[in-house]
């Protein structure tokens, strides 16, 4: 299945270097329609202003952490369907389970490789198209 590379993607991370790194990986995979947020509050604002086909979400952020953003998305009728890939340094089983319980679509632990990001994107986007 061919993935539409024109889809809008939101990248949320409070660390500018991590936002850039993830953006470079996603752009190198052919996706160009990227929007950025540096914390959870700004992410929720952007999610309220525009439609996104995928969200990359860091866990540790000021104001609202990634899990809080995820829970707000899943509680919203307008956002509940949007796939979320949690990108975080939190590899502890309880954190992974909390993200799964919160409705995360996939989970990537830092440090990651470009190939691991692309495979997670492909799995999430192909699953979304199959629904």
TIDO-818640 format. One line per field, with one value per residue: residue number from 1; x, y, z of N, C-alpha, C, O, CB in turn. Coordinates in nm, 2 decimals, decimal comma. Glycine has a CB too. Layout:
BEGIN
ronu: [NUM; ...]
n.px: [X; ...]
n.py: [Y; ...]
n.pz: [Z; ...]
ca.px: [X; ...]
ca.py: [Y; ...]
ca.pz: [Z; ...]
c.px: [X; ...]
c.py: [Y; ...]
c.pz: [Z; ...]
o.px: [X; ...]
o.py: [Y; ...]
o.pz: [Z; ...]
cb.px: [X; ...]
cb.py: [Y; ...]
cb.pz: [Z; ...]
! end
This chain:
BEGIN
ronu: [1; 2; 3; 4; 5; 6; 7; 8; 9; 10; 11; 12; 13; 14; 15; 16; 17; 18; 19; 20; 21; 22; 23; 24; 25; 26; 27; 28; 29; 30; 31; 32; 33; 34; 35; 36; 37; 38; 39; 40; 41; 42; 43; 44; 45; 46; 47; 48; 49; 50; 51; 52; 53; 54; 55; 56; 57; 58; 59; 60; 61; 62; 63; 64; 65; 66; 67; 68; 69; 70; 71; 72; 73; 74; 75; 76; 77; 78; 79; 80; 81; 82; 83; 84; 85; 86; 87; 88; 89; 90; 91; 92; 93; 94; 95; 96; 97; 98; 99; 100; 101; 102; 103; 104; 105; 106; 107; 108; 109; 110; 111; 112; 113; 114; 115; 116; 117; 118; 119; 120; 121; 122; 123; 124; 125; 126; 127; 128; 129; 130; 131]
n.px: [0,08; 0,06; 0,17; 0,03; 0,22; 0,17; 0,04; -0,06; 0,15; 0,21; 0,47; 0,57; 0,77; 0,97; 1,23; 1,43; 1,64; 1,57; 1,32; 1,41; 1,57; 1,39; 1,22; 1,39; 1,43; 1,17; 1,12; 1,31; 1,20; 1,01; 0,80; 0,65; 0,48; 0,49; 0,43; 0,51; 0,53; 0,62; 0,55; 0,30; 0,06; 0,07; 0,06; -0,20; -0,34; -0,27; -0,37; -0,64; -0,68; -0,62; -0,63; -0,47; -0,29; -0,12; 0,06; 0,36; 0,47; 0,64; 0,72; 0,81; 0,75; 0,71; 0,43; 0,20; 0,23; 0,33; 0,16; -0,06; -0,15; -0,21; -0,42; -0,61; -0,65; -0,77; -1,00; -1,14; -1,38; -1,33; -1,05; -0,99; -0,94; -0,70; -0,38; -0,12; 0,22; 0,43; 0,73; 1,00; 1,23; 1,15; 1,15; 1,06; 0,86; 0,61; 0,56; 0,54; 0,31; 0,13; 0,11; 0,00; -0,24; -0,35; -0,40; -0,21; -0,08; 0,16; 0,50; 0,81; 1,14; 1,39; 1,74; 1,67; 1,65; 1,65; 1,53; 1,37; 1,18; 1,06; 0,95; 0,76; 0,59; 0,49; 0,36; 0,16; 0,02; -0,06; -0,23; -0,42; -0,54; -0,65; -0,87]
n.py: [-0,12; 0,22; 0,50; 0,82; 1,09; 1,36; 1,42; 1,60; 1,64; 1,65; 1,74; 1,71; 1,82; 1,94; 1,99; 2,15; 2,05; 1,78; 1,79; 1,89; 1,68; 1,46; 1,58; 1,59; 1,32; 1,24; 1,41; 1,31; 1,07; 1,15; 1,30; 1,62; 1,80; 1,94; 2,03; 2,21; 2,18; 2,30; 2,23; 2,06; 2,22; 2,40; 2,21; 2,10; 2,33; 2,37; 2,13; 2,18; 2,38; 2,28; 2,00; 1,68; 1,40; 1,24; 1,23; 1,29; 1,25; 1,37; 1,26; 1,38; 1,70; 2,06; 2,22; 2,06; 1,72; 1,45; 1,23; 1,34; 1,51; 1,31; 1,17; 1,38; 1,41; 1,15; 1,17; 1,35; 1,39; 1,48; 1,44; 1,18; 0,98; 1,03; 0,91; 0,85; 0,85; 0,79; 0,93; 0,88; 0,89; 0,72; 0,41; 0,23; -0,03; 0,03; 0,29; 0,25; 0,08; 0,26; 0,45; 0,29; 0,22; 0,47; 0,50; 0,52; 0,49; 0,38; 0,33; 0,47; 0,44; 0,66; 0,65; 0,65; 0,50; 0,62; 0,43; 0,29; 0,48; 0,53; 0,27; 0,25; 0,46; 0,37; 0,14; 0,25; 0,43; 0,26; 0,09; 0,27; 0,34; 0,10; 0,07]
n.pz: [0,00; -0,09; 0,07; 0,13; 0,09; 0,13; 0,35; 0,65; 0,93; 1,27; 1,48; 1,80; 2,05; 2,32; 2,29; 2,07; 1,90; 1,89; 1,77; 1,52; 1,43; 1,41; 1,22; 1,00; 0,95; 0,88; 0,67; 0,49; 0,43; 0,25; 0,33; 0,36; 0,47; 0,74; 1,08; 1,38; 1,74; 2,06; 2,31; 2,52; 2,55; 2,33; 2,13; 2,16; 2,10; 1,83; 1,73; 1,76; 1,57; 1,31; 1,09; 1,14; 1,01; 1,14; 1,45; 1,61; 1,93; 2,21; 2,54; 2,79; 2,86; 2,91; 3,08; 2,95; 2,95; 2,73; 2,77; 2,88; 2,67; 2,48; 2,62; 2,62; 2,35; 2,29; 2,43; 2,29; 2,05; 1,79; 1,77; 1,84; 1,66; 1,54; 1,46; 1,69; 1,76; 2,01; 2,11; 2,29; 2,57; 2,77; 2,86; 3,05; 3,16; 3,29; 3,19; 2,92; 2,92; 3,03; 2,82; 2,62; 2,74; 2,74; 2,47; 2,27; 1,94; 1,85; 1,97; 2,03; 2,14; 2,24; 2,20; 1,85; 1,52; 1,18; 1,02; 1,20; 1,28; 1,03; 0,98; 1,20; 1,13; 0,89; 0,97; 1,14; 0,96; 0,75; 0,89; 0,97; 0,72; 0,66; 0,82]
ca.px: [0,00; 0,14; 0,14; 0,02; 0,33; 0,13; -0,04; -0,01; 0,21; 0,25; 0,58; 0,57; 0,89; 1,02; 1,37; 1,44; 1,73; 1,50; 1,22; 1,48; 1,62; 1,27; 1,17; 1,48; 1,40; 1,04; 1,13; 1,39; 1,11; 0,93; 0,69; 0,69; 0,38; 0,52; 0,40; 0,58; 0,49; 0,73; 0,50; 0,17; -0,04; 0,07; 0,02; -0,34; -0,39; -0,26; -0,47; -0,77; -0,68; -0,60; -0,64; -0,34; -0,30; -0,03; 0,12; 0,47; 0,45; 0,73; 0,65; 0,85; 0,74; 0,65; 0,29; 0,12; 0,32; 0,28; 0,05; -0,18; -0,20; -0,27; -0,55; -0,70; -0,69; -0,85; -1,13; -1,20; -1,44; -1,26; -0,91; -0,98; -0,90; -0,57; -0,27; -0,01; 0,35; 0,50; 0,87; 1,04; 1,34; 1,09; 1,14; 1,01; 0,73; 0,49; 0,54; 0,49; 0,18; 0,04; 0,09; -0,09; -0,37; -0,39; -0,45; -0,11; -0,08; 0,29; 0,59; 0,95; 1,23; 1,51; 1,77; 1,61; 1,71; 1,56; 1,45; 1,27; 1,08; 0,98; 0,87; 0,65; 0,50; 0,43; 0,26; 0,05; -0,05; -0,13; -0,34; -0,53; -0,60; -0,72; -0,99]
ca.py: [0,00; 0,34; 0,60; 0,96; 1,17; 1,50; 1,43; 1,69; 1,57; 1,73; 1,69; 1,78; 1,80; 2,06; 2,00; 2,19; 1,96; 1,65; 1,83; 1,90; 1,54; 1,39; 1,64; 1,55; 1,18; 1,24; 1,47; 1,22; 0,97; 1,21; 1,38; 1,76; 1,89; 1,92; 2,14; 2,18; 2,24; 2,28; 2,18; 2,00; 2,32; 2,44; 2,10; 2,09; 2,44; 2,34; 2,02; 2,24; 2,47; 2,21; 1,85; 1,61; 1,26; 1,17; 1,31; 1,24; 1,31; 1,34; 1,24; 1,49; 1,84; 2,15; 2,26; 1,94; 1,62; 1,38; 1,14; 1,43; 1,54; 1,18; 1,15; 1,48; 1,37; 1,04; 1,22; 1,45; 1,32; 1,53; 1,40; 1,04; 0,89; 1,06; 0,82; 0,91; 0,78; 0,84; 0,92; 0,92; 0,81; 0,64; 0,27; 0,15; -0,10; 0,10; 0,40; 0,19; 0,04; 0,38; 0,50; 0,19; 0,24; 0,60; 0,50; 0,55; 0,40; 0,31; 0,38; 0,46; 0,48; 0,73; 0,69; 0,57; 0,51; 0,67; 0,32; 0,25; 0,58; 0,50; 0,15; 0,28; 0,55; 0,29; 0,05; 0,32; 0,49; 0,15; 0,04; 0,37; 0,32; -0,03; 0,08]
ca.pz: [0,00; -0,10; 0,17; 0,09; 0,16; 0,14; 0,48; 0,75; 1,04; 1,38; 1,56; 1,93; 2,14; 2,37; 2,26; 1,93; 1,83; 1,87; 1,66; 1,39; 1,39; 1,37; 1,10; 0,89; 0,92; 0,82; 0,53; 0,41; 0,39; 0,15; 0,39; 0,36; 0,53; 0,88; 1,17; 1,50; 1,86; 2,15; 2,43; 2,51; 2,53; 2,20; 2,05; 2,17; 2,03; 1,69; 1,69; 1,75; 1,46; 1,18; 1,09; 1,12; 0,99; 1,23; 1,55; 1,69; 2,06; 2,32; 2,67; 2,89; 2,81; 3,01; 3,07; 2,94; 2,90; 2,61; 2,81; 2,90; 2,54; 2,43; 2,68; 2,57; 2,21; 2,29; 2,49; 2,20; 1,93; 1,67; 1,76; 1,89; 1,55; 1,49; 1,51; 1,77; 1,78; 2,13; 2,09; 2,42; 2,63; 2,87; 2,82; 3,15; 3,12; 3,33; 3,11; 2,79; 2,94; 3,05; 2,69; 2,55; 2,80; 2,69; 2,33; 2,17; 1,82; 1,85; 2,07; 1,98; 2,24; 2,20; 2,06; 1,75; 1,39; 1,08; 0,97; 1,30; 1,27; 0,91; 1,00; 1,28; 1,05; 0,79; 1,04; 1,18; 0,85; 0,68; 0,98; 0,96; 0,59; 0,65; 0,90]
c.px: [0,09; 0,08; 0,14; 0,12; 0,29; 0,05; 0,02; 0,03; 0,25; 0,36; 0,59; 0,68; 0,94; 1,16; 1,39; 1,53; 1,65; 1,39; 1,29; 1,52; 1,50; 1,22; 1,26; 1,45; 1,27; 1,04; 1,21; 1,31; 1,01; 0,81; 0,73; 0,60; 0,39; 0,49; 0,46; 0,51; 0,59; 0,68; 0,36; 0,06; -0,05; 0,03; -0,13; -0,41; -0,38; -0,35; -0,61; -0,79; -0,68; -0,61; -0,50; -0,37; -0,21; 0,03; 0,24; 0,47; 0,56; 0,66; 0,68; 0,85; 0,68; 0,50; 0,19; 0,22; 0,25; 0,16; -0,08; -0,24; -0,27; -0,41; -0,65; -0,74; -0,79; -0,99; -1,21; -1,26; -1,37; -1,12; -0,89; -0,92; -0,76; -0,46; -0,17; 0,10; 0,42; 0,65; 0,93; 1,16; 1,28; 1,07; 1,09; 0,88; 0,61; 0,46; 0,48; 0,34; 0,08; 0,01; -0,01; -0,23; -0,43; -0,43; -0,34; -0,11; 0,04; 0,38; 0,73; 1,03; 1,35; 1,63; 1,71; 1,68; 1,61; 1,47; 1,34; 1,16; 0,99; 0,89; 0,75; 0,55; 0,42; 0,32; 0,14; -0,04; -0,12; -0,24; -0,45; -0,61; -0,68; -0,85; -1,10]
c.py: [0,12; 0,44; 0,74; 1,04; 1,32; 1,52; 1,53; 1,61; 1,67; 1,67; 1,77; 1,73; 1,93; 2,09; 2,03; 2,09; 1,83; 1,68; 1,83; 1,76; 1,46; 1,44; 1,60; 1,41; 1,17; 1,30; 1,38; 1,10; 1,02; 1,29; 1,53; 1,85; 1,87; 2,05; 2,10; 2,25; 2,21; 2,24; 2,13; 2,10; 2,37; 2,33; 2,09; 2,21; 2,42; 2,23; 2,08; 2,33; 2,40; 2,06; 1,79; 1,47; 1,18; 1,27; 1,23; 1,32; 1,27; 1,33; 1,36; 1,62; 1,93; 2,17; 2,14; 1,83; 1,54; 1,29; 1,23; 1,48; 1,42; 1,16; 1,25; 1,45; 1,26; 1,07; 1,31; 1,37; 1,36; 1,48; 1,25; 0,95; 0,91; 0,97; 0,90; 0,81; 0,85; 0,82; 0,97; 0,84; 0,72; 0,50; 0,18; 0,09; -0,03; 0,22; 0,36; 0,15; 0,16; 0,45; 0,42; 0,21; 0,37; 0,61; 0,53; 0,44; 0,32; 0,39; 0,36; 0,51; 0,54; 0,66; 0,60; 0,59; 0,57; 0,55; 0,28; 0,35; 0,55; 0,38; 0,17; 0,37; 0,46; 0,20; 0,13; 0,37; 0,38; 0,10; 0,14; 0,36; 0,20; -0,03; 0,13]
c.pz: [0,00; 0,00; 0,11; 0,16; 0,17; 0,27; 0,57; 0,88; 1,15; 1,46; 1,69; 2,02; 2,19; 2,34; 2,11; 1,85; 1,80; 1,76; 1,53; 1,34; 1,34; 1,24; 0,98; 0,85; 0,84; 0,68; 0,44; 0,36; 0,29; 0,20; 0,41; 0,44; 0,68; 0,96; 1,30; 1,62; 1,97; 2,29; 2,41; 2,49; 2,39; 2,10; 2,05; 2,09; 1,88; 1,64; 1,68; 1,63; 1,32; 1,20; 1,07; 1,10; 1,07; 1,33; 1,61; 1,82; 2,16; 2,45; 2,77; 2,83; 2,92; 2,98; 3,06; 2,89; 2,79; 2,65; 2,83; 2,77; 2,47; 2,49; 2,64; 2,43; 2,21; 2,35; 2,40; 2,08; 1,80; 1,66; 1,80; 1,78; 1,50; 1,55; 1,58; 1,79; 1,90; 2,10; 2,21; 2,47; 2,74; 2,82; 2,93; 3,12; 3,17; 3,25; 2,97; 2,81; 2,96; 2,91; 2,61; 2,61; 2,76; 2,55; 2,23; 2,06; 1,81; 1,94; 2,02; 2,10; 2,19; 2,27; 1,96; 1,61; 1,29; 1,03; 1,07; 1,30; 1,14; 0,92; 1,09; 1,21; 0,95; 0,85; 1,08; 1,07; 0,77; 0,76; 0,97; 0,83; 0,58; 0,73; 0,81]
o.px: [0,18; -0,04; 0,23; 0,11; 0,38; 0,01; 0,14; -0,04; 0,31; 0,34; 0,60; 0,69; 0,95; 1,21; 1,35; 1,49; 1,67; 1,36; 1,23; 1,50; 1,51; 1,18; 1,21; 1,45; 1,26; 0,99; 1,17; 1,34; 0,92; 0,73; 0,83; 0,64; 0,31; 0,51; 0,47; 0,45; 0,65; 0,76; 0,30; -0,04; -0,15; -0,04; -0,19; -0,51; -0,48; -0,40; -0,69; -0,90; -0,72; -0,61; -0,43; -0,46; -0,23; 0,06; 0,22; 0,47; 0,57; 0,55; 0,59; 0,94; 0,61; 0,45; 0,11; 0,28; 0,13; 0,06; -0,19; -0,36; -0,37; -0,50; -0,77; -0,86; -0,89; -1,09; -1,32; -1,18; -1,35; -1,07; -0,78; -0,85; -0,70; -0,45; -0,13; 0,08; 0,46; 0,69; 0,93; 1,19; 1,36; 0,97; 1,07; 0,79; 0,51; 0,34; 0,39; 0,26; -0,03; -0,10; -0,10; -0,33; -0,55; -0,49; -0,38; -0,15; 0,04; 0,35; 0,77; 1,01; 1,41; 1,61; 1,69; 1,77; 1,49; 1,35; 1,23; 1,04; 0,87; 0,78; 0,64; 0,43; 0,30; 0,21; 0,03; -0,16; -0,24; -0,35; -0,57; -0,73; -0,78; -0,94; -1,22]
o.py: [0,14; 0,46; 0,78; 1,07; 1,40; 1,63; 1,54; 1,52; 1,77; 1,55; 1,90; 1,61; 2,02; 2,20; 1,94; 2,06; 1,77; 1,59; 1,77; 1,73; 1,40; 1,37; 1,57; 1,38; 1,10; 1,24; 1,37; 1,04; 0,95; 1,34; 1,55; 1,96; 1,80; 2,16; 1,99; 2,35; 2,10; 2,22; 2,15; 2,07; 2,38; 2,36; 2,07; 2,20; 2,44; 2,23; 2,02; 2,36; 2,46; 2,01; 1,84; 1,41; 1,06; 1,39; 1,12; 1,44; 1,15; 1,38; 1,42; 1,66; 1,88; 2,14; 2,12; 1,86; 1,56; 1,28; 1,18; 1,48; 1,44; 1,13; 1,22; 1,47; 1,26; 1,00; 1,34; 1,29; 1,27; 1,47; 1,20; 0,85; 0,83; 0,96; 1,01; 0,70; 0,96; 0,71; 1,09; 0,73; 0,64; 0,47; 0,06; 0,16; -0,03; 0,25; 0,42; 0,18; 0,15; 0,49; 0,47; 0,22; 0,38; 0,71; 0,57; 0,33; 0,21; 0,50; 0,25; 0,62; 0,49; 0,60; 0,48; 0,68; 0,55; 0,57; 0,24; 0,31; 0,55; 0,38; 0,12; 0,34; 0,47; 0,18; 0,08; 0,37; 0,40; 0,06; 0,10; 0,37; 0,19; -0,11; 0,15]
o.pz: [0,08; 0,01; 0,03; 0,28; 0,22; 0,30; 0,58; 0,93; 1,11; 1,50; 1,68; 2,06; 2,11; 2,36; 2,02; 1,74; 1,69; 1,68; 1,43; 1,22; 1,23; 1,15; 0,87; 0,73; 0,74; 0,59; 0,32; 0,26; 0,24; 0,12; 0,47; 0,48; 0,74; 0,91; 1,34; 1,61; 1,97; 2,38; 2,31; 2,42; 2,33; 2,00; 1,94; 2,03; 1,81; 1,53; 1,61; 1,59; 1,22; 1,31; 0,98; 1,15; 1,08; 1,29; 1,66; 1,82; 2,19; 2,46; 2,81; 2,75; 3,01; 2,87; 3,15; 2,78; 2,77; 2,57; 2,79; 2,75; 2,41; 2,42; 2,62; 2,40; 2,14; 2,32; 2,42; 2,01; 1,71; 1,54; 1,78; 1,82; 1,42; 1,67; 1,54; 1,84; 1,88; 2,08; 2,25; 2,41; 2,80; 2,75; 2,90; 3,06; 3,09; 3,23; 2,92; 2,72; 2,92; 2,89; 2,54; 2,53; 2,75; 2,50; 2,12; 2,08; 1,76; 1,98; 1,98; 2,15; 2,09; 2,38; 1,99; 1,60; 1,31; 1,01; 1,03; 1,31; 1,15; 0,88; 1,06; 1,22; 0,94; 0,80; 1,06; 1,07; 0,72; 0,70; 0,97; 0,83; 0,51; 0,70; 0,86]
cb.px: [-0,10; 0,13; 0,24; -0,12; 0,46; 0,05; -0,06; -0,12; 0,33; 0,12; 0,71; 0,43; 1,00; 1,00; 1,45; 1,50; 1,85; 1,43; 1,16; 1,60; 1,68; 1,16; 1,17; 1,63; 1,39; 0,93; 1,21; 1,51; 1,04; 0,88; 0,64; 0,70; 0,23; 0,66; 0,24; 0,72; 0,34; 0,81; 0,50; 0,15; -0,02; 0,22; 0,07; -0,39; -0,31; -0,11; -0,46; -0,80; -0,57; -0,46; -0,74; -0,25; -0,27; 0,09; 0,02; 0,61; 0,31; 0,84; 0,70; 0,99; 0,65; 0,72; 0,26; 0,00; 0,37; 0,38; 0,09; -0,14; -0,08; -0,18; -0,53; -0,63; -0,56; -0,79; -1,10; -1,11; -1,59; -1,26; -0,83; -1,11; -1,00; -0,54; -0,21; -0,06; 0,44; 0,45; 0,92; 0,93; 1,44; 0,96; 1,28; 1,00; 0,74; 0,51; 0,67; 0,57; 0,17; 0,11; 0,22; -0,04; -0,36; -0,29; -0,56; 0,03; -0,11; 0,34; 0,56; 0,97; 1,26; 1,51; 1,92; 1,46; 1,77; 1,63; 1,54; 1,33; 1,14; 1,07; 0,95; 0,70; 0,58; 0,53; 0,33; 0,10; 0,04; -0,03; -0,29; -0,47; -0,50; -0,63; -0,97]
cb.py: [0,00; 0,40; 0,60; 1,01; 1,16; 1,54; 1,29; 1,79; 1,48; 1,76; 1,70; 1,75; 1,71; 2,06; 1,87; 2,33; 1,93; 1,60; 1,97; 1,99; 1,47; 1,39; 1,79; 1,56; 1,10; 1,31; 1,61; 1,17; 0,91; 1,10; 1,32; 1,81; 1,85; 1,88; 2,17; 2,23; 2,18; 2,41; 2,29; 1,92; 2,43; 2,49; 1,96; 2,09; 2,57; 2,30; 1,91; 2,32; 2,57; 2,25; 1,80; 1,64; 1,23; 1,10; 1,36; 1,26; 1,28; 1,46; 1,11; 1,45; 1,85; 2,28; 2,36; 1,95; 1,52; 1,29; 1,07; 1,55; 1,59; 1,06; 1,16; 1,62; 1,33; 0,92; 1,29; 1,55; 1,36; 1,68; 1,48; 0,99; 0,90; 1,21; 0,74; 0,96; 0,76; 0,78; 1,01; 0,90; 0,91; 0,70; 0,22; 0,23; -0,24; 0,14; 0,48; 0,07; -0,05; 0,49; 0,52; 0,05; 0,23; 0,70; 0,59; 0,54; 0,48; 0,31; 0,31; 0,54; 0,36; 0,88; 0,71; 0,61; 0,38; 0,73; 0,20; 0,25; 0,72; 0,49; 0,04; 0,36; 0,65; 0,20; -0,01; 0,44; 0,57; 0,04; 0,02; 0,51; 0,33; -0,14; 0,17]
cb.pz: [0,12; -0,25; 0,29; 0,10; 0,08; 0,02; 0,54; 0,79; 1,00; 1,47; 1,48; 2,00; 2,06; 2,52; 2,29; 1,93; 1,91; 2,00; 1,69; 1,40; 1,51; 1,48; 1,11; 0,94; 1,05; 0,91; 0,55; 0,48; 0,51; 0,07; 0,53; 0,22; 0,48; 0,90; 1,18; 1,49; 1,91; 2,16; 2,55; 2,62; 2,63; 2,16; 2,10; 2,31; 2,06; 1,66; 1,80; 1,87; 1,47; 1,12; 0,99; 1,24; 0,84; 1,15; 1,66; 1,61; 2,12; 2,32; 2,74; 2,95; 2,68; 3,01; 2,96; 2,85; 3,02; 2,55; 2,94; 2,98; 2,45; 2,45; 2,84; 2,58; 2,13; 2,37; 2,62; 2,15; 1,92; 1,67; 1,86; 1,94; 1,43; 1,52; 1,40; 1,91; 1,66; 2,26; 1,96; 2,52; 2,70; 2,92; 2,77; 3,29; 3,18; 3,48; 3,08; 2,74; 3,07; 3,14; 2,61; 2,57; 2,95; 2,72; 2,32; 2,24; 1,69; 1,70; 2,21; 1,85; 2,33; 2,25; 2,04; 1,73; 1,34; 0,96; 0,95; 1,44; 1,26; 0,79; 1,06; 1,41; 0,97; 0,71; 1,16; 1,27; 0,76; 0,65; 1,12; 0,98; 0,48; 0,71; 1,02]
! end
